[in-house]
Every structure is written in C-alpha cells, then in structure tokens.
C-alpha cells in the first residue's frame, strides 16, 4: 500500500477507499490526497 506524499514513479494508482484512479506521469510526482474522498492510501494498478 502507498500513501499520500510518496513518490512511487510513473503509473496508475487506485484509492483503496473509493477506487478513484490517479495517474502519475513524472517519476518525481508525489501521490496527492484523493480528489474524490480525501483519503490517503493507494495501490498500484
């Protein structure tokens, strides 16, 4: 499981609470707070 603020690299990440998918395009991008439910945990798709 990944958390807001981590920089896991390029790819798609799914919020573990609501299923919102966040795409990171830059390897230095950090995971944000989920824009839909405001939770902070993700899994890599």
mmCIF entry with sequence, helices, sheets and N, C-alpha, C, O atoms, coordinates in Angstrom:
data_MODEL
# 
_entry.id   MODEL 
# 
_entity.id                         1 
_entity.type                       polymer 
_entity.pdbx_number_of_molecules   1 
# 
_entity_poly.entity_id                      1 
_entity_poly.type                           'polypeptide(L)' 
_entity_poly.nstd_linkage                   no 
_entity_poly.nstd_monomer                   no 
_entity_poly.pdbx_seq_one_letter_code       
;(UNK)(UNK)(UNK)(UNK)(UNK)(UNK)(UNK)(UNK)(UNK)(UNK)(UNK)(UNK)(UNK)(UNK)(UNK)(UNK)
(UNK)(UNK)(UNK)(UNK)(UNK)(UNK)(UNK)(UNK)(UNK)(UNK)(UNK)(UNK)(UNK)(UNK)(UNK)(UNK)
(UNK)(UNK)(UNK)(UNK)(UNK)(UNK)(UNK)(UNK)(UNK)(UNK)(UNK)(UNK)(UNK)
;
_entity_poly.pdbx_seq_one_letter_code_can   XXXXXXXXXXXXXXXXXXXXXXXXXXXXXXXXXXXXXXXXXXXXX 
_entity_poly.pdbx_strand_id                 A 
# 
loop_
_entity_poly_seq.entity_id 
_entity_poly_seq.num 
_entity_poly_seq.mon_id 
_entity_poly_seq.hetero 
1 1  UNK n 
1 2  UNK n 
1 3  UNK n 
1 4  UNK n 
1 5  UNK n 
1 6  UNK n 
1 7  UNK n 
1 8  UNK n 
1 9  UNK n 
1 10 UNK n 
1 11 UNK n 
1 12 UNK n 
1 13 UNK n 
1 14 UNK n 
1 15 UNK n 
1 16 UNK n 
1 17 UNK n 
1 18 UNK n 
1 19 UNK n 
1 20 UNK n 
1 21 UNK n 
1 22 UNK n 
1 23 UNK n 
1 24 UNK n 
1 25 UNK n 
1 26 UNK n 
1 27 UNK n 
1 28 UNK n 
1 29 UNK n 
1 30 UNK n 
1 31 UNK n 
1 32 UNK n 
1 33 UNK n 
1 34 UNK n 
1 35 UNK n 
1 36 UNK n 
1 37 UNK n 
1 38 UNK n 
1 39 UNK n 
1 40 UNK n 
1 41 UNK n 
1 42 UNK n 
1 43 UNK n 
1 44 UNK n 
1 45 UNK n 
# 
_struct_asym.id          A 
_struct_asym.entity_id   1 
# 
_struct_sheet.id               AA1 
_struct_sheet.type             ? 
_struct_sheet.number_strands   4 
_struct_sheet.details          ? 
# 
loop_
_struct_sheet_order.sheet_id 
_struct_sheet_order.range_id_1 
_struct_sheet_order.range_id_2 
_struct_sheet_order.offset 
_struct_sheet_order.sense 
AA1 1 2 ? anti-parallel 
AA1 2 3 ? anti-parallel 
AA1 3 4 ? anti-parallel 
# 
loop_
_struct_sheet_range.sheet_id 
_struct_sheet_range.id 
_struct_sheet_range.beg_label_comp_id 
_struct_sheet_range.beg_label_asym_id 
_struct_sheet_range.beg_label_seq_id 
_struct_sheet_range.pdbx_beg_PDB_ins_code 
_struct_sheet_range.end_label_comp_id 
_struct_sheet_range.end_label_asym_id 
_struct_sheet_range.end_label_seq_id 
_struct_sheet_range.pdbx_end_PDB_ins_code 
_struct_sheet_range.beg_auth_comp_id 
_struct_sheet_range.beg_auth_asym_id 
_struct_sheet_range.beg_auth_seq_id 
_struct_sheet_range.end_auth_comp_id 
_struct_sheet_range.end_auth_asym_id 
_struct_sheet_range.end_auth_seq_id 
AA1 1 UNK A 2  ? UNK A 3  ? UNK A 2  UNK A 3  
AA1 2 UNK A 41 ? UNK A 44 ? UNK A 41 UNK A 44 
AA1 3 UNK A 11 ? UNK A 15 ? UNK A 11 UNK A 15 
AA1 4 UNK A 21 ? UNK A 24 ? UNK A 21 UNK A 24 
# 
loop_
_atom_site.group_PDB 
_atom_site.id 
_atom_site.type_symbol 
_atom_site.label_atom_id 
_atom_site.label_alt_id 
_atom_site.label_comp_id 
_atom_site.label_asym_id 
_atom_site.label_entity_id 
_atom_site.label_seq_id 
_atom_site.pdbx_PDB_ins_code 
_atom_site.Cartn_x 
_atom_site.Cartn_y 
_atom_site.Cartn_z 
_atom_site.occupancy 
_atom_site.B_iso_or_equiv 
_atom_site.pdbx_formal_charge 
_atom_site.auth_seq_id 
_atom_site.auth_comp_id 
_atom_site.auth_asym_id 
_atom_site.auth_atom_id 
_atom_site.pdbx_PDB_model_num 
ATOM 1   N N  . UNK A 1 1  ? 0.841   -1.159 0.000   1.00 0.00 ? 1  UNK A N  1 
ATOM 2   C CA . UNK A 1 1  ? 0.000   0.000  0.000   1.00 0.00 ? 1  UNK A CA 1 
ATOM 3   C C  . UNK A 1 1  ? 0.903   1.244  0.000   1.00 0.00 ? 1  UNK A C  1 
ATOM 4   O O  . UNK A 1 1  ? 1.959   1.271  0.631   1.00 0.00 ? 1  UNK A O  1 
ATOM 5   N N  . UNK A 1 2  ? 0.455   2.254  -0.719  1.00 0.00 ? 2  UNK A N  1 
ATOM 6   C CA . UNK A 1 2  ? 1.203   3.508  -0.825  1.00 0.00 ? 2  UNK A CA 1 
ATOM 7   C C  . UNK A 1 2  ? 0.406   4.631  -0.180  1.00 0.00 ? 2  UNK A C  1 
ATOM 8   O O  . UNK A 1 2  ? -0.820  4.560  -0.093  1.00 0.00 ? 2  UNK A O  1 
ATOM 9   N N  . UNK A 1 3  ? 1.096   5.657  0.268   1.00 0.00 ? 3  UNK A N  1 
ATOM 10  C CA . UNK A 1 3  ? 0.448   6.765  0.959   1.00 0.00 ? 3  UNK A CA 1 
ATOM 11  C C  . UNK A 1 3  ? 0.689   8.094  0.264   1.00 0.00 ? 3  UNK A C  1 
ATOM 12  O O  . UNK A 1 3  ? 1.663   8.264  -0.470  1.00 0.00 ? 3  UNK A O  1 
ATOM 13  N N  . UNK A 1 4  ? -0.214  9.031  0.510   1.00 0.00 ? 4  UNK A N  1 
ATOM 14  C CA . UNK A 1 4  ? -0.063  10.393 0.027   1.00 0.00 ? 4  UNK A CA 1 
ATOM 15  C C  . UNK A 1 4  ? 1.328   10.906 0.383   1.00 0.00 ? 4  UNK A C  1 
ATOM 16  O O  . UNK A 1 4  ? 1.818   10.692 1.491   1.00 0.00 ? 4  UNK A O  1 
ATOM 17  N N  . UNK A 1 5  ? 1.956   11.587 -0.575  1.00 0.00 ? 5  UNK A N  1 
ATOM 18  C CA . UNK A 1 5  ? 3.287   12.141 -0.355  1.00 0.00 ? 5  UNK A CA 1 
ATOM 19  C C  . UNK A 1 5  ? 4.405   11.259 -0.859  1.00 0.00 ? 5  UNK A C  1 
ATOM 20  O O  . UNK A 1 5  ? 5.515   11.745 -1.074  1.00 0.00 ? 5  UNK A O  1 
ATOM 21  N N  . UNK A 1 6  ? 4.146   9.964  -1.056  1.00 0.00 ? 6  UNK A N  1 
ATOM 22  C CA . UNK A 1 6  ? 5.179   9.070  -1.586  1.00 0.00 ? 6  UNK A CA 1 
ATOM 23  C C  . UNK A 1 6  ? 5.358   9.326  -3.075  1.00 0.00 ? 6  UNK A C  1 
ATOM 24  O O  . UNK A 1 6  ? 4.441   9.792  -3.751  1.00 0.00 ? 6  UNK A O  1 
ATOM 25  N N  . UNK A 1 7  ? 6.548   9.015  -3.578  1.00 0.00 ? 7  UNK A N  1 
ATOM 26  C CA . UNK A 1 7  ? 6.877   9.185  -4.992  1.00 0.00 ? 7  UNK A CA 1 
ATOM 27  C C  . UNK A 1 7  ? 7.169   7.803  -5.594  1.00 0.00 ? 7  UNK A C  1 
ATOM 28  O O  . UNK A 1 7  ? 8.330   7.427  -5.750  1.00 0.00 ? 7  UNK A O  1 
ATOM 29  N N  . UNK A 1 8  ? 6.123   7.058  -5.928  1.00 0.00 ? 8  UNK A N  1 
ATOM 30  C CA . UNK A 1 8  ? 6.313   5.676  -6.372  1.00 0.00 ? 8  UNK A CA 1 
ATOM 31  C C  . UNK A 1 8  ? 6.698   5.514  -7.844  1.00 0.00 ? 8  UNK A C  1 
ATOM 32  O O  . UNK A 1 8  ? 6.964   4.398  -8.290  1.00 0.00 ? 8  UNK A O  1 
ATOM 33  N N  . UNK A 1 9  ? 6.731   6.610  -8.601  1.00 0.00 ? 9  UNK A N  1 
ATOM 34  C CA . UNK A 1 9  ? 7.090   6.523  -10.014 1.00 0.00 ? 9  UNK A CA 1 
ATOM 35  C C  . UNK A 1 9  ? 5.874   6.604  -10.910 1.00 0.00 ? 9  UNK A C  1 
ATOM 36  O O  . UNK A 1 9  ? 4.741   6.729  -10.444 1.00 0.00 ? 9  UNK A O  1 
ATOM 37  N N  . UNK A 1 10 ? 6.133   6.531  -12.215 1.00 0.00 ? 10 UNK A N  1 
ATOM 38  C CA . UNK A 1 10 ? 5.049   6.627  -13.196 1.00 0.00 ? 10 UNK A CA 1 
ATOM 39  C C  . UNK A 1 10 ? 4.088   5.460  -13.061 1.00 0.00 ? 10 UNK A C  1 
ATOM 40  O O  . UNK A 1 10 ? 4.473   4.353  -12.687 1.00 0.00 ? 10 UNK A O  1 
ATOM 41  N N  . UNK A 1 11 ? 2.814   5.737  -13.379 1.00 0.00 ? 11 UNK A N  1 
ATOM 42  C CA . UNK A 1 11 ? 1.827   4.672  -13.379 1.00 0.00 ? 11 UNK A CA 1 
ATOM 43  C C  . UNK A 1 11 ? 0.477   5.119  -12.868 1.00 0.00 ? 11 UNK A C  1 
ATOM 44  O O  . UNK A 1 11 ? 0.260   6.290  -12.558 1.00 0.00 ? 11 UNK A O  1 
ATOM 45  N N  . UNK A 1 12 ? -0.431  4.152  -12.787 1.00 0.00 ? 12 UNK A N  1 
ATOM 46  C CA . UNK A 1 12 ? -1.784  4.396  -12.305 1.00 0.00 ? 12 UNK A CA 1 
ATOM 47  C C  . UNK A 1 12 ? -1.913  3.832  -10.898 1.00 0.00 ? 12 UNK A C  1 
ATOM 48  O O  . UNK A 1 12 ? -1.445  2.731  -10.606 1.00 0.00 ? 12 UNK A O  1 
ATOM 49  N N  . UNK A 1 13 ? -2.556  4.609  -10.033 1.00 0.00 ? 13 UNK A N  1 
ATOM 50  C CA . UNK A 1 13 ? -2.715  4.249  -8.634  1.00 0.00 ? 13 UNK A CA 1 
ATOM 51  C C  . UNK A 1 13 ? -4.179  4.408  -8.255  1.00 0.00 ? 13 UNK A C  1 
ATOM 52  O O  . UNK A 1 13 ? -4.807  5.418  -8.571  1.00 0.00 ? 13 UNK A O  1 
ATOM 53  N N  . UNK A 1 14 ? -4.713  3.405  -7.578  1.00 0.00 ? 14 UNK A N  1 
ATOM 54  C CA . UNK A 1 14 ? -6.131  3.399  -7.214  1.00 0.00 ? 14 UNK A CA 1 
ATOM 55  C C  . UNK A 1 14 ? -6.293  3.643  -5.721  1.00 0.00 ? 14 UNK A C  1 
ATOM 56  O O  . UNK A 1 14 ? -5.630  3.014  -4.897  1.00 0.00 ? 14 UNK A O  1 
ATOM 57  N N  . UNK A 1 15 ? -7.192  4.572  -5.386  1.00 0.00 ? 15 UNK A N  1 
ATOM 58  C CA . UNK A 1 15 ? -7.521  4.832  -3.984  1.00 0.00 ? 15 UNK A CA 1 
ATOM 59  C C  . UNK A 1 15 ? -8.132  3.569  -3.387  1.00 0.00 ? 15 UNK A C  1 
ATOM 60  O O  . UNK A 1 15 ? -9.016  2.957  -3.986  1.00 0.00 ? 15 UNK A O  1 
ATOM 61  N N  . UNK A 1 16 ? -7.661  3.184  -2.212  1.00 0.00 ? 16 UNK A N  1 
ATOM 62  C CA . UNK A 1 16 ? -8.157  1.957  -1.583  1.00 0.00 ? 16 UNK A CA 1 
ATOM 63  C C  . UNK A 1 16 ? -9.534  2.128  -0.978  1.00 0.00 ? 16 UNK A C  1 
ATOM 64  O O  . UNK A 1 16 ? -10.164 1.138  -0.607  1.00 0.00 ? 16 UNK A O  1 
ATOM 65  N N  . UNK A 1 17 ? -10.025 3.363  -0.865  1.00 0.00 ? 17 UNK A N  1 
ATOM 66  C CA . UNK A 1 17 ? -11.332 3.607  -0.261  1.00 0.00 ? 17 UNK A CA 1 
ATOM 67  C C  . UNK A 1 17 ? -12.421 3.725  -1.324  1.00 0.00 ? 17 UNK A C  1 
ATOM 68  O O  . UNK A 1 17 ? -13.435 3.031  -1.246  1.00 0.00 ? 17 UNK A O  1 
ATOM 69  N N  . UNK A 1 18 ? -12.222 4.602  -2.323  1.00 0.00 ? 18 UNK A N  1 
ATOM 70  C CA . UNK A 1 18 ? -13.298 4.877  -3.288  1.00 0.00 ? 18 UNK A CA 1 
ATOM 71  C C  . UNK A 1 18 ? -13.028 4.370  -4.699  1.00 0.00 ? 18 UNK A C  1 
ATOM 72  O O  . UNK A 1 18 ? -13.940 4.354  -5.527  1.00 0.00 ? 18 UNK A O  1 
ATOM 73  N N  . UNK A 1 19 ? -11.791 3.954  -4.994  1.00 0.00 ? 19 UNK A N  1 
ATOM 74  C CA . UNK A 1 19 ? -11.484 3.432  -6.322  1.00 0.00 ? 19 UNK A CA 1 
ATOM 75  C C  . UNK A 1 19 ? -11.067 4.474  -7.340  1.00 0.00 ? 19 UNK A C  1 
ATOM 76  O O  . UNK A 1 19 ? -10.829 4.127  -8.497  1.00 0.00 ? 19 UNK A O  1 
ATOM 77  N N  . UNK A 1 20 ? -10.970 5.740  -6.955  1.00 0.00 ? 20 UNK A N  1 
ATOM 78  C CA . UNK A 1 20 ? -10.509 6.794  -7.868  1.00 0.00 ? 20 UNK A CA 1 
ATOM 79  C C  . UNK A 1 20 ? -9.105  6.442  -8.347  1.00 0.00 ? 20 UNK A C  1 
ATOM 80  O O  . UNK A 1 20 ? -8.260  6.023  -7.556  1.00 0.00 ? 20 UNK A O  1 
ATOM 81  N N  . UNK A 1 21 ? -8.858  6.615  -9.652  1.00 0.00 ? 21 UNK A N  1 
ATOM 82  C CA . UNK A 1 21 ? -7.550  6.304  -10.216 1.00 0.00 ? 21 UNK A CA 1 
ATOM 83  C C  . UNK A 1 21 ? -6.786  7.599  -10.473 1.00 0.00 ? 21 UNK A C  1 
ATOM 84  O O  . UNK A 1 21 ? -7.298  8.523  -11.105 1.00 0.00 ? 21 UNK A O  1 
ATOM 85  N N  . UNK A 1 22 ? -5.565  7.648  -9.977  1.00 0.00 ? 22 UNK A N  1 
ATOM 86  C CA . UNK A 1 22 ? -4.657  8.773  -10.168 1.00 0.00 ? 22 UNK A CA 1 
ATOM 87  C C  . UNK A 1 22 ? -3.541  8.289  -11.081 1.00 0.00 ? 22 UNK A C  1 
ATOM 88  O O  . UNK A 1 22 ? -2.993  7.207  -10.874 1.00 0.00 ? 22 UNK A O  1 
ATOM 89  N N  . UNK A 1 23 ? -3.202  9.084  -12.089 1.00 0.00 ? 23 UNK A N  1 
ATOM 90  C CA . UNK A 1 23 ? -2.098  8.749  -12.980 1.00 0.00 ? 23 UNK A CA 1 
ATOM 91  C C  . UNK A 1 23 ? -0.938  9.697  -12.708 1.00 0.00 ? 23 UNK A C  1 
ATOM 92  O O  . UNK A 1 23 ? -1.093  10.918 -12.744 1.00 0.00 ? 23 UNK A O  1 
ATOM 93  N N  . UNK A 1 24 ? 0.221   9.118  -12.437 1.00 0.00 ? 24 UNK A N  1 
ATOM 94  C CA . UNK A 1 24 ? 1.432   9.909  -12.282 1.00 0.00 ? 24 UNK A CA 1 
ATOM 95  C C  . UNK A 1 24 ? 2.268   9.739  -13.548 1.00 0.00 ? 24 UNK A C  1 
ATOM 96  O O  . UNK A 1 24 ? 2.589   8.617  -13.938 1.00 0.00 ? 24 UNK A O  1 
ATOM 97  N N  . UNK A 1 25 ? 2.618   10.851 -14.186 1.00 0.00 ? 25 UNK A N  1 
ATOM 98  C CA . UNK A 1 25 ? 3.376   10.810 -15.438 1.00 0.00 ? 25 UNK A CA 1 
ATOM 99  C C  . UNK A 1 25 ? 4.856   11.088 -15.263 1.00 0.00 ? 25 UNK A C  1 
ATOM 100 O O  . UNK A 1 25 ? 5.655   10.771 -16.144 1.00 0.00 ? 25 UNK A O  1 
ATOM 101 N N  . UNK A 1 26 ? 5.228   11.674 -14.143 1.00 0.00 ? 26 UNK A N  1 
ATOM 102 C CA . UNK A 1 26 ? 6.603   12.052 -13.897 1.00 0.00 ? 26 UNK A CA 1 
ATOM 103 C C  . UNK A 1 26 ? 7.118   11.236 -12.710 1.00 0.00 ? 26 UNK A C  1 
ATOM 104 O O  . UNK A 1 26 ? 6.424   11.128 -11.698 1.00 0.00 ? 26 UNK A O  1 
ATOM 105 N N  . UNK A 1 27 ? 8.311   10.663 -12.811 1.00 0.00 ? 27 UNK A N  1 
ATOM 106 C CA . UNK A 1 27 ? 8.809   9.841  -11.700 1.00 0.00 ? 27 UNK A CA 1 
ATOM 107 C C  . UNK A 1 27 ? 9.016   10.608 -10.402 1.00 0.00 ? 27 UNK A C  1 
ATOM 108 O O  . UNK A 1 27 ? 9.164   9.991  -9.347  1.00 0.00 ? 27 UNK A O  1 
ATOM 109 N N  . UNK A 1 28 ? 9.030   11.933 -10.452 1.00 0.00 ? 28 UNK A N  1 
ATOM 110 C CA . UNK A 1 28 ? 9.202   12.722 -9.228  1.00 0.00 ? 28 UNK A CA 1 
ATOM 111 C C  . UNK A 1 28 ? 7.879   13.219 -8.659  1.00 0.00 ? 28 UNK A C  1 
ATOM 112 O O  . UNK A 1 28 ? 7.874   13.887 -7.625  1.00 0.00 ? 28 UNK A O  1 
ATOM 113 N N  . UNK A 1 29 ? 6.742   12.907 -9.316  1.00 0.00 ? 29 UNK A N  1 
ATOM 114 C CA . UNK A 1 29 ? 5.432   13.317 -8.799  1.00 0.00 ? 29 UNK A CA 1 
ATOM 115 C C  . UNK A 1 29 ? 5.101   12.549 -7.526  1.00 0.00 ? 29 UNK A C  1 
ATOM 116 O O  . UNK A 1 29 ? 5.407   11.363 -7.401  1.00 0.00 ? 29 UNK A O  1 
ATOM 117 N N  . UNK A 1 30 ? 4.473   13.243 -6.587  1.00 0.00 ? 30 UNK A N  1 
ATOM 118 C CA . UNK A 1 30 ? 4.038   12.616 -5.340  1.00 0.00 ? 30 UNK A CA 1 
ATOM 119 C C  . UNK A 1 30 ? 2.549   12.310 -5.414  1.00 0.00 ? 30 UNK A C  1 
ATOM 120 O O  . UNK A 1 30 ? 1.793   13.030 -6.066  1.00 0.00 ? 30 UNK A O  1 
ATOM 121 N N  . UNK A 1 31 ? 2.132   11.247 -4.749  1.00 0.00 ? 31 UNK A N  1 
ATOM 122 C CA . UNK A 1 31 ? 0.708   10.924 -4.687  1.00 0.00 ? 31 UNK A CA 1 
ATOM 123 C C  . UNK A 1 31 ? -0.030  11.996 -3.896  1.00 0.00 ? 31 UNK A C  1 
ATOM 124 O O  . UNK A 1 31 ? 0.399   12.369 -2.805  1.00 0.00 ? 31 UNK A O  1 
ATOM 125 N N  . UNK A 1 32 ? -1.139  12.493 -4.441  1.00 0.00 ? 32 UNK A N  1 
ATOM 126 C CA . UNK A 1 32 ? -1.909  13.520 -3.736  1.00 0.00 ? 32 UNK A CA 1 
ATOM 127 C C  . UNK A 1 32 ? -2.943  12.890 -2.804  1.00 0.00 ? 32 UNK A C  1 
ATOM 128 O O  . UNK A 1 32 ? -3.139  11.675 -2.811  1.00 0.00 ? 32 UNK A O  1 
ATOM 129 N N  . UNK A 1 33 ? -3.591  13.718 -2.016  1.00 0.00 ? 33 UNK A N  1 
ATOM 130 C CA . UNK A 1 33 ? -4.785  13.279 -1.293  1.00 0.00 ? 33 UNK A CA 1 
ATOM 131 C C  . UNK A 1 33 ? -5.824  12.964 -2.366  1.00 0.00 ? 33 UNK A C  1 
ATOM 132 O O  . UNK A 1 33 ? -5.910  13.684 -3.361  1.00 0.00 ? 33 UNK A O  1 
ATOM 133 N N  . UNK A 1 34 ? -6.607  11.915 -2.189  1.00 0.00 ? 34 UNK A N  1 
ATOM 134 C CA . UNK A 1 34 ? -7.606  11.532 -3.187  1.00 0.00 ? 34 UNK A CA 1 
ATOM 135 C C  . UNK A 1 34 ? -8.558  12.709 -3.445  1.00 0.00 ? 34 UNK A C  1 
ATOM 136 O O  . UNK A 1 34 ? -9.134  13.255 -2.504  1.00 0.00 ? 34 UNK A O  1 
ATOM 137 N N  . UNK A 1 35 ? -8.725  13.099 -4.721  1.00 0.00 ? 35 UNK A N  1 
ATOM 138 C CA . UNK A 1 35 ? -9.606  14.224 -5.021  1.00 0.00 ? 35 UNK A CA 1 
ATOM 139 C C  . UNK A 1 35 ? -11.086 13.925 -4.793  1.00 0.00 ? 35 UNK A C  1 
ATOM 140 O O  . UNK A 1 35 ? -11.887 14.850 -4.657  1.00 0.00 ? 35 UNK A O  1 
ATOM 141 N N  . UNK A 1 36 ? -11.455 12.651 -4.748  1.00 0.00 ? 36 UNK A N  1 
ATOM 142 C CA . UNK A 1 36 ? -12.866 12.303 -4.574  1.00 0.00 ? 36 UNK A CA 1 
ATOM 143 C C  . UNK A 1 36 ? -13.256 12.147 -3.102  1.00 0.00 ? 36 UNK A C  1 
ATOM 144 O O  . UNK A 1 36 ? -14.237 12.740 -2.654  1.00 0.00 ? 36 UNK A O  1 
ATOM 145 N N  . UNK A 1 37 ? -12.485 11.347 -2.347  1.00 0.00 ? 37 UNK A N  1 
ATOM 146 C CA . UNK A 1 37 ? -12.889 11.046 -0.963  1.00 0.00 ? 37 UNK A CA 1 
ATOM 147 C C  . UNK A 1 37 ? -11.948 11.625 0.091   1.00 0.00 ? 37 UNK A C  1 
ATOM 148 O O  . UNK A 1 37 ? -12.235 11.556 1.286   1.00 0.00 ? 37 UNK A O  1 
ATOM 149 N N  . UNK A 1 38 ? -10.819 12.200 -0.349  1.00 0.00 ? 38 UNK A N  1 
ATOM 150 C CA . UNK A 1 38 ? -9.851  12.856 0.537   1.00 0.00 ? 38 UNK A CA 1 
ATOM 151 C C  . UNK A 1 38 ? -9.096  11.893 1.452   1.00 0.00 ? 38 UNK A C  1 
ATOM 152 O O  . UNK A 1 38 ? -8.546  12.308 2.472   1.00 0.00 ? 38 UNK A O  1 
ATOM 153 N N  . UNK A 1 39 ? -9.069  10.610 1.091   1.00 0.00 ? 39 UNK A N  1 
ATOM 154 C CA . UNK A 1 39 ? -8.282  9.640  1.861   1.00 0.00 ? 39 UNK A CA 1 
ATOM 155 C C  . UNK A 1 39 ? -6.854  9.613  1.312   1.00 0.00 ? 39 UNK A C  1 
ATOM 156 O O  . UNK A 1 39 ? -6.544  10.344 0.370   1.00 0.00 ? 39 UNK A O  1 
ATOM 157 N N  . UNK A 1 40 ? -5.993  8.791  1.880   1.00 0.00 ? 40 UNK A N  1 
ATOM 158 C CA . UNK A 1 40 ? -4.567  8.915  1.592   1.00 0.00 ? 40 UNK A CA 1 
ATOM 159 C C  . UNK A 1 40 ? -3.842  7.613  1.243   1.00 0.00 ? 40 UNK A C  1 
ATOM 160 O O  . UNK A 1 40 ? -2.611  7.590  1.249   1.00 0.00 ? 40 UNK A O  1 
ATOM 161 N N  . UNK A 1 41 ? -4.560  6.534  0.939   1.00 0.00 ? 41 UNK A N  1 
ATOM 162 C CA . UNK A 1 41 ? -3.886  5.281  0.619   1.00 0.00 ? 41 UNK A CA 1 
ATOM 163 C C  . UNK A 1 41 ? -4.251  4.796  -0.774  1.00 0.00 ? 41 UNK A C  1 
ATOM 164 O O  . UNK A 1 41 ? -5.391  4.917  -1.222  1.00 0.00 ? 41 UNK A O  1 
ATOM 165 N N  . UNK A 1 42 ? -3.244  4.240  -1.446  1.00 0.00 ? 42 UNK A N  1 
ATOM 166 C CA . UNK A 1 42 ? -3.396  3.797  -2.837  1.00 0.00 ? 42 UNK A CA 1 
ATOM 167 C C  . UNK A 1 42 ? -2.725  2.432  -3.038  1.00 0.00 ? 42 UNK A C  1 
ATOM 168 O O  . UNK A 1 42 ? -1.883  2.000  -2.251  1.00 0.00 ? 42 UNK A O  1 
ATOM 169 N N  . UNK A 1 43 ? -3.138  1.776  -4.128  1.00 0.00 ? 43 UNK A N  1 
ATOM 170 C CA . UNK A 1 43 ? -2.440  0.580  -4.604  1.00 0.00 ? 43 UNK A CA 1 
ATOM 171 C C  . UNK A 1 43 ? -2.102  0.810  -6.070  1.00 0.00 ? 43 UNK A C  1 
ATOM 172 O O  . UNK A 1 43 ? -2.845  1.486  -6.782  1.00 0.00 ? 43 UNK A O  1 
ATOM 173 N N  . UNK A 1 44 ? -0.985  0.249  -6.523  1.00 0.00 ? 44 UNK A N  1 
ATOM 174 C CA . UNK A 1 44 ? -0.575  0.388  -7.923  1.00 0.00 ? 44 UNK A CA 1 
ATOM 175 C C  . UNK A 1 44 ? -1.397  -0.562 -8.777  1.00 0.00 ? 44 UNK A C  1 
ATOM 176 O O  . UNK A 1 44 ? -1.599  -1.723 -8.418  1.00 0.00 ? 44 UNK A O  1 
ATOM 177 N N  . UNK A 1 45 ? -1.868  -0.061 -9.906  1.00 0.00 ? 45 UNK A N  1 
ATOM 178 C CA . UNK A 1 45 ? -2.631  -0.899 -10.840 1.00 0.00 ? 45 UNK A CA 1 
ATOM 179 C C  . UNK A 1 45 ? -1.688  -1.558 -11.825 1.00 0.00 ? 45 UNK A C  1 
ATOM 180 O O  . UNK A 1 45 ? -2.131  -2.306 -12.697 1.00 0.00 ? 45 UNK A O  1 
# 
